[in-house]
Amino acid sequence: MNAVCLTGNRPHKLPFREGSREQQLLTERMKNAVTELIGEGYRRFITGMALGSDIWFAECVIDLMDVYPDIELEAAVPYAGQRDSLAAADRFRYDAVLSRCSKVTMLGNEYTKYCMSRRNRYMVDNSDVVLVVLYSETGGTANTLAYAKKKGRRIIDLSSV
């Protein structure tokens, strides 16, 4: 597979705000981890396109594309209307990330109770390494981490220094 994905909490479950020093340190850890993984030969990175950790991860990969033009970013979109539920500024950012993806995988046509879980399993199933940003012990990120462990994936925790 030679791929890496990230599972992480959305903004409301993070103990800090976007733009804070803590968020800057997190994105620095993301970028360092991606750079190290590129050095190990990983070239494909998968984002789930949710606000918060997913988008920050995608932006880190995009920033590194100038230095490593052979890396690829895939968007694993849980359902066709994901973008439509976002505020205007978030839609702009979402579109900017999507425009830099070499592959977009649409996992469903409409929102369902299980579409996020299906997206998360797709990312784990198609990755060797799972980066994790977990500040809440319940919810989709915690479930995805448990699934990644069950599947024997290499886990890199970015939640703390």
C-alpha positions, 0 to 999 in steps of 0.5 A, a space after each residue: 500500500 505504501 500509504 499513510 492516513 490520519 484520524 483526528 478529532 474535529 475542532 469541538 473535541 480539541 482542547 485548543 482553538 485553531 491558530 493557538 500555539 497548541 494547534 501550531 505545535 500540532 501541525 508542526 508535529 504532523 509536518 515532521 511526521 509526514 517528512 519522516 515517513 517520506 524519508 521512509 519511502 511513503 508517498 501516498 497520504 489520505 485525508 478524510 476531509 473533516 474540519 480540524 485535524 484532517 484539513 490541517 494534515 492535508 495542508 501539511 502534505 500540500 506544503 510538502 508537495 513543493 519539496 517532494 513533488 512525487 508525493 500524492 494526497 488522496 481525499 476520502 470523502 464520506 459522502 457527496 454533500 460533505 462540503 455543502 454542510 460547511 460554512 462559506 470560509 470552510 468550503 473555500 478551504 475544503 475546495 482548496 485542499 480538494 483541488 490539490 488532491 491527485 485522487 478523490 474517493 467518494 464513499 457514498 452519495 448521501 449522509 448516513 449514520 455510518 458514512 463517517 465510519 465507512 470512510 475511516 475504515 477505508 482509510 485504515 484499510 488502504 494505509 500502512 501507517 495511521 497518524 492519530 490526533 486523539 483528545 477524546 476517548 469516545 467517538 469516531 477517532 477513538 473507534 478508528 484507532 481501535 480498528 487500526 490496532 485490530 488491523 495491525 497498522 503502525 500507529 503514530 500518536 501526534 496528540 502530545 509532544 
